[in-house]
Amino acid sequence: MNTELIRNILNIVFMALALAAVITYFVASDFKIFIYVCAAAICVKLIEFFLRFML
């Protein structure tokens, strides 16, 4: 299993979700959508973090 490749993919997903969070903050009428997108981005980053330091 190539953890470096998985980490790079997770970082790209995180950056896309972070950008989506910024966009939803200004565009979405419901604040919950922003919270859900931010939570998803944080979960992806935590997975990448654990892959970096635990494996």
Secondary structure, 3 states (H helix, E strand, C coil): CCHHHHHHHHHHHHHHHHHHHHHHHHHCCCHHHHHHHHHHHHHHHHHHHHHHHHC
